[in-house]
């Protein structure tokens, strides 16, 4: 039986609320990770008061809500963490948790999300050179607005 070095797909974001586009993206990376016995870790942001997301009726969509919905979608096949600082900062610090393998930092192709990872390869090369770092952007086919979903909640 062939053994693989550890493989992680790390997906940071707010996920408030998780929607079809998130489902497509996480499913894609889950499929990639499962091919090599890897793991998907979703890092949900814990926003400051000024960055809270509200429903149309004014309720706060909490990181815990996002975590619960992601678990409803994927069960235990993914790990969901709530970031105490920022999920992108947690991506940089993830390297201190592992000693070998490949880490793929993943995002959607919207806005300039991939630019959050501009320096991550250099950071890992300096801090933990035994880890291979990849950055991947997924094209979400379903055009959905989280703002529209929040408004309808």
N, C-alpha and C positions, 0 to 999 in steps of 0.2 A: 504494500500500500504506500502510495506516494504521500509524503508529508510536505506541507507548505509552511513557509515563514508566516507569521501572523499578518493579517491584512485587515485594515480598518477603513471604512468609509465614514467620514465625519461630516455631518450636515448641520451647520449652524443657522439659526434664524428665529423669528418671533413666533411663527406658526399660530397666529391669532387672527382668525381661527384656522386650524388645518383645513385644507380644501382639496379639490380634485387635482389641482396642479401639484400640490405637495405630495399627494398620493402617487401620482405618476412618477415624480422625481425619486421619491424614497423607494418605490418599487423597482425602478431601474437600478439604483445602486444596491439594493438588497439582492437583486439577481446577480449582479457582478460579484458581490462579496460571497454569495453562497456557492459560486463556482469554485472557489478556492478555500472554502470553510472559514470565510471571513466574518466580520461583524460590522453592523451599521450602528453608529451612535449619533443620535439627533440631539443637538444642544439648543435648548429653548431659552431665549433671552428672558431675563427678569428686568422689566423696564423701570426706569425712573418714573416718578409721578408724571412728569411732562410727556413721557412717551407711552403712557398707558393706552391701550386700545379699548374703545367703548362700543357696546352694541347700540343699535338705534334707540333702545329704551334707556340708555345711559348706564348700563351695568358694565363693570370692568371685566374684560376677558383676561383671566389670570394665566400665568404660566402653568399652573396646576391643571387648569381646564384644558390647555393645549396638550399637556402630557397625557391626560386621561383620554382625550379624543384620538391621539396618536396610538395609544395602546388599544383602543377599540378597533382602529383600522388594521393594526399589524400584530397585535398580541405581544407575545414575548420574543418575537423574531427580531425586534430591534431593541436597543437600549435608549431610553430617553432620560436626559439629564437637564435639570434646570440650572442655568448658569447664575452664579452669584455675582459675577462681574459682567462681562460681555461674552457671548458665545464665540466670537472671533478670538478674543483674548484667550479663552479656554482652548481653542484650537492650537494656539501657539504653545500653551502649557501642557497639552496632551502628551507631548514627547517625553516628559518627565515620568510618565506612567509606564512606558514601555522601553525595552532595550534593543529590540530588533523588529524587522518586518517592514511593511509598506503601509503608509498612511495616505489615503486619497481624501483631499479636502474638496467638498462638493457644494455646488450652488446651482441655482437656476440661471438661465441666460438673460434674466431681466435686469433692467437698470445697469448698474456697474458693479454688480455683486462680486464678480470674479476679481475685481481690483482689490478687494479686502485681503487677498492672498498674494499680492505682489511680492512681498518680502519673505514669505514663509519658507521657501526652499533654502534661502540663505540663512535664515534663522536656525532651521534644523541642521543644516550643514555645520554650523558653528556649535550648536548646543548638543546635538545628538547625531553625529555623522553615520551611525550604523543603521539609521532609518532612511528608507527610500521615500521621498515625498513626491506626490503627484497632485495636480490641481485639475479639477474637472468641472465643466459647465454643462448642464443638461437643458436641452430645449424643450420647454413645456409646451405641449400641443394645445392644451385646453387653456384658452385665454379667459382668465377669471380674475376678478378684482376682490381681494380680501375686504376692501372698504365697502364694496357693494354687499358682500355677505354680512359684514358687521351691521350695516344699516338695516338689513332685513331681520336681524335677530331681536 
